[in-house]
Amino acid sequence: MDLTAWLLAEHDDTQARLRGQVQRIVPADARTARLPGGNSIRWATYHVARHAALALVVAGAGEPGEDRRLAAFPPEATAGGAGLQEVEQPWAADLDLAEVDAYAAAVAEDVRAFLGRLAPADLDRTVDAGTRLRMLGVDPGAFGWLYGMWDAALGFLVRWPMLGHWTNHVGEMIATRNQLGYSPFR
């Protein structure tokens, strides 16, 4: 199988599960609810989209600067590393679910376009994650773990924040869907 075809198939499968197994099944009010000790589906969606959007810039698919798609969100949701936290932040209650879904869909399309242009040799390319993250305003004190994790070849950014991270959190959203009582398989 061609690498590009495989990457796109992985991406498309995850996005189809997000739309078909989460967004189309779980009502909007339930996607904003938090179970004890967990995150809402709204948060998980915003979280993975923020990671992927920043990863695209770190990978060189875009330049650091204002992302106009974030204009619909409160300033505390868009500054620096906002949204990168694994735990839902208090300001997430002010995120509009429809805007989160639209943002995530747009970022997913950007990821798909980027993956479609990759050649196998590109995956070994070194990226200067630290410089790019600083240019994006991501605080190295608060997000040192991210600086360390993303200090790798481009292949890591493809495998994790662009593909694996999405897949992981879509699985989390499906588990949340089931715990909320919306499993279609009962």
Sine and cosine of phi, psi and omega as CSV:
sin_phi,cos_phi,sin_psi,cos_psi,sin_omega,cos_omega
0.00,0.00,0.63,-0.77,0.06,-1.00
-0.92,0.39,0.69,-0.72,-0.05,-1.00
-0.85,0.52,-0.72,0.70,-0.02,-1.00
-0.87,0.48,-0.68,0.73,0.01,-1.00
-0.89,0.47,-0.65,0.76,0.00,-1.00
-0.91,0.41,-0.73,0.68,0.01,-1.00
-0.86,0.51,-0.71,0.71,-0.01,-1.00
-0.92,0.39,-0.60,0.80,0.03,-1.00
-0.91,0.42,-0.67,0.75,0.05,-1.00
-0.87,0.49,-0.75,0.66,0.00,-1.00
-0.87,0.49,-0.76,0.65,-0.05,-1.00
-0.89,0.46,-0.62,0.78,0.02,-1.00
-0.89,0.45,-0.71,0.70,0.01,-1.00
-0.89,0.45,-0.70,0.71,-0.01,-1.00
-0.92,0.40,-0.58,0.81,0.04,-1.00
-0.91,0.41,-0.62,0.78,0.06,-1.00
-0.92,0.40,-0.62,0.78,0.05,-1.00
-0.87,0.50,-0.76,0.65,-0.02,-1.00
-0.93,0.37,-0.76,0.65,-0.15,-0.99
-0.99,0.14,-0.54,0.84,-0.08,-1.00
-0.97,-0.23,-0.14,0.99,0.02,-1.00
-0.83,-0.56,-0.92,0.39,-0.14,-0.99
-0.89,0.45,-0.60,0.80,-0.02,-1.00
-0.99,0.16,-0.29,0.96,-0.08,-1.00
-0.98,-0.22,-0.67,0.74,-0.10,-0.99
-1.00,0.02,0.85,-0.53,0.02,-1.00
-0.86,0.51,0.45,-0.89,-0.06,-1.00
-0.81,0.59,-0.71,0.70,-0.04,-1.00
-0.90,0.44,-0.52,0.85,0.04,-1.00
-0.97,0.26,-0.47,0.88,0.02,-1.00
-0.96,0.27,-0.20,0.98,0.06,-1.00
-0.98,-0.18,-0.11,0.99,-0.02,-1.00
-0.99,0.16,0.52,-0.85,0.07,-1.00
-0.91,-0.41,0.74,-0.67,0.14,-0.99
-0.99,0.15,0.41,-0.91,0.02,-1.00
-0.81,0.59,0.80,-0.60,0.03,-1.00
0.97,0.24,0.11,0.99,-0.04,-1.00
-0.83,-0.56,0.01,-1.00,0.04,-1.00
-0.96,-0.27,0.39,-0.92,0.09,-1.00
-0.97,0.22,0.33,-0.95,0.09,-1.00
-0.90,0.44,-0.60,0.80,0.04,-1.00
-0.85,0.53,-0.72,0.70,-0.02,-1.00
-0.90,0.44,-0.74,0.67,-0.03,-1.00
-0.86,0.51,-0.61,0.79,0.02,-1.00
-0.91,0.41,-0.74,0.67,0.01,-1.00
-0.89,0.45,-0.69,0.72,-0.04,-1.00
-0.84,0.53,-0.78,0.63,-0.04,-1.00
-0.93,0.36,-0.56,0.83,0.03,-1.00
-0.92,0.39,-0.67,0.75,0.04,-1.00
-0.89,0.46,-0.71,0.70,0.03,-1.00
-0.85,0.53,-0.75,0.66,-0.05,-1.00
-0.91,0.42,-0.65,0.76,0.00,-1.00
-0.89,0.46,-0.70,0.72,0.02,-1.00
-0.93,0.37,-0.61,0.79,0.02,-1.00
-0.88,0.47,-0.61,0.80,0.04,-1.00
-0.88,0.48,-0.66,0.75,0.02,-1.00
-0.93,0.36,-0.68,0.73,0.04,-1.00
-0.87,0.49,-0.60,0.80,0.00,-1.00
-0.96,0.29,-0.20,0.98,0.00,-1.00
1.00,-0.08,0.15,0.99,0.01,-1.00
-0.98,0.18,-0.17,0.99,0.03,-1.00
-0.41,-0.91,0.20,-0.98,0.01,-1.00
-0.97,-0.23,0.57,-0.82,0.07,-1.00
-0.86,0.51,0.63,-0.78,-0.01,-1.00
0.36,-0.93,-0.13,-0.99,-0.04,-1.00
-0.94,0.34,0.78,-0.63,0.10,-0.99
-0.99,-0.11,0.96,-0.27,-0.08,-1.00
-0.87,0.49,-0.39,0.92,0.02,-1.00
-0.92,0.39,-0.28,0.96,0.01,-1.00
-1.00,0.04,-0.05,1.00,-0.05,-1.00
-0.87,0.49,-0.42,0.91,-0.02,-1.00
-0.97,0.23,-0.15,0.99,-0.09,-1.00
-0.97,-0.26,0.42,-0.91,0.03,-1.00
-0.90,0.44,0.48,-0.88,-0.07,-1.00
-0.81,0.59,-0.60,0.80,-0.02,-1.00
-0.93,0.37,-0.26,0.96,0.01,-1.00
-1.00,0.01,-0.14,0.99,-0.11,-0.99
-0.85,-0.53,-0.19,0.98,-0.08,-1.00
-0.96,0.26,0.76,-0.64,0.12,-0.99
0.77,0.64,-0.89,-0.45,-0.06,-1.00
-1.00,-0.06,0.27,0.96,0.00,-1.00
-0.83,0.55,0.73,-0.68,0.00,-1.00
1.00,-0.10,-0.21,0.98,-0.01,-1.00
-0.99,0.16,-0.30,0.95,-0.02,-1.00
-0.90,0.43,0.62,-0.78,0.04,-1.00
-0.95,0.31,-0.44,0.90,-0.04,-1.00
-0.99,-0.14,0.73,-0.68,-0.01,-1.00
-0.83,0.55,0.76,-0.65,-0.04,-1.00
-1.00,0.01,0.46,-0.89,-0.03,-1.00
-0.83,0.55,-0.58,0.82,-0.02,-1.00
-0.93,0.36,-0.21,0.98,-0.01,-1.00
-0.90,0.44,-0.37,0.93,0.03,-1.00
-0.89,0.46,-0.36,0.93,0.00,-1.00
-1.00,-0.04,0.05,1.00,0.01,-1.00
-0.99,0.17,0.78,-0.62,0.05,-1.00
-0.98,0.22,0.83,-0.55,-0.09,-1.00
-0.86,0.51,-0.68,0.73,0.00,-1.00
-0.89,0.46,-0.62,0.78,0.03,-1.00
-0.93,0.37,-0.63,0.78,0.05,-1.00
-0.88,0.48,-0.73,0.68,0.01,-1.00
-0.88,0.48,-0.67,0.74,0.00,-1.00
-0.91,0.40,-0.68,0.74,0.03,-1.00
-0.88,0.47,-0.74,0.67,-0.01,-1.00
-0.88,0.48,-0.66,0.75,0.02,-1.00
-0.90,0.44,-0.65,0.76,0.01,-1.00
-0.92,0.40,-0.68,0.73,0.03,-1.00
-0.90,0.43,-0.66,0.76,0.03,-1.00
-0.87,0.50,-0.63,0.78,0.05,-1.00
-0.92,0.40,-0.62,0.78,0.06,-1.00
-0.89,0.45,-0.68,0.74,0.03,-1.00
-0.88,0.47,-0.71,0.71,-0.01,-1.00
-0.86,0.51,-0.70,0.71,0.01,-1.00
-0.88,0.47,-0.67,0.74,0.02,-1.00
-0.89,0.45,-0.73,0.68,0.00,-1.00
-0.88,0.48,-0.58,0.82,0.00,-1.00
-0.92,0.38,-0.33,0.94,-0.01,-1.00
-0.99,-0.12,-0.14,0.99,-0.09,-1.00
-0.96,0.28,0.61,-0.79,0.17,-0.98
-0.95,-0.32,0.47,-0.88,-0.01,-1.00
-0.78,0.63,-0.64,0.77,-0.02,-1.00
-0.90,0.43,-0.44,0.90,0.01,-1.00
-0.87,0.48,-0.51,0.86,-0.11,-0.99
-0.91,0.41,-0.37,0.93,0.03,-1.00
-1.00,0.03,-0.12,0.99,-0.04,-1.00
-0.90,0.43,0.70,-0.71,0.05,-1.00
-0.98,0.20,0.66,-0.75,0.10,-1.00
-0.90,-0.43,0.52,-0.85,0.05,-1.00
-1.00,-0.07,0.97,0.26,-0.08,-1.00
-0.86,0.51,-0.68,0.73,-0.05,-1.00
-0.86,0.52,-0.75,0.67,0.00,-1.00
-0.89,0.45,-0.72,0.70,-0.03,-1.00
-0.91,0.42,-0.66,0.75,0.02,-1.00
-0.90,0.44,-0.65,0.76,0.05,-1.00
-0.89,0.45,-0.65,0.76,0.03,-1.00
-0.90,0.44,-0.48,0.88,0.04,-1.00
-0.99,0.13,-0.07,1.00,0.02,-1.00
0.99,0.13,0.28,0.96,0.02,-1.00
-0.99,0.16,0.90,-0.44,-0.08,-1.00
-0.92,0.38,0.88,-0.47,-0.01,-1.00
-0.92,0.40,-0.39,0.92,0.06,-1.00
-0.94,0.33,-0.70,0.71,-0.02,-1.00
-0.99,0.16,-0.46,0.89,-0.08,-1.00
-0.82,-0.57,0.60,0.80,0.03,-1.00
-0.84,0.55,-0.57,0.82,0.02,-1.00
-0.87,0.50,-0.59,0.81,-0.01,-1.00
-0.94,0.33,-0.66,0.75,0.04,-1.00
-0.85,0.53,-0.70,0.72,0.01,-1.00
-0.92,0.38,-0.68,0.73,-0.04,-1.00
-0.92,0.39,-0.67,0.75,-0.09,-1.00
-1.00,0.06,-0.01,1.00,0.05,-1.00
-0.98,0.20,0.96,0.27,-0.11,-0.99
-0.45,-0.89,0.02,-1.00,0.05,-1.00
-0.95,0.32,0.29,-0.96,-0.01,-1.00
-0.81,0.59,-0.56,0.83,0.00,-1.00
-0.82,0.58,-0.57,0.82,0.04,-1.00
-0.91,0.41,-0.69,0.72,-0.01,-1.00
-0.89,0.45,-0.54,0.84,0.07,-1.00
-0.95,0.32,-0.75,0.66,-0.06,-1.00
-0.91,0.42,-0.61,0.79,-0.10,-1.00
-0.98,-0.20,-0.98,0.19,-0.14,-0.99
-0.91,0.41,-0.40,0.92,-0.01,-1.00
-1.00,0.00,-0.47,0.89,-0.02,-1.00
-0.83,-0.55,-0.91,0.42,-0.13,-0.99
-0.88,0.47,-0.64,0.77,0.00,-1.00
-0.89,0.45,-0.69,0.72,0.08,-1.00
-0.85,0.52,-0.77,0.64,-0.05,-1.00
-0.86,0.50,-0.70,0.71,0.01,-1.00
-0.85,0.53,-0.75,0.66,-0.06,-1.00
-0.97,0.25,-0.47,0.88,0.12,-0.99
-0.91,0.42,-0.62,0.78,0.10,-0.99
-0.87,0.49,-0.66,0.75,0.07,-1.00
-0.88,0.48,-0.67,0.75,0.01,-1.00
-0.91,0.42,-0.61,0.79,0.05,-1.00
-0.91,0.41,-0.65,0.76,0.06,-1.00
-0.89,0.45,-0.66,0.75,0.05,-1.00
-0.89,0.45,-0.70,0.72,0.06,-1.00
-0.80,0.60,-0.73,0.69,-0.02,-1.00
-0.91,0.41,-0.67,0.74,0.02,-1.00
-0.91,0.41,-0.49,0.87,0.04,-1.00
-0.98,0.20,-0.11,0.99,0.06,-1.00
1.00,-0.03,0.31,0.95,-0.04,-1.00
-0.96,-0.29,0.28,0.96,0.02,-1.00
-0.90,0.43,0.76,-0.65,0.05,-1.00
-0.99,0.17,0.00,1.00,-0.11,-0.99
-0.96,-0.29,0.33,0.95,-0.01,-1.00
-0.99,0.10,0.00,0.00,0.00,0.00
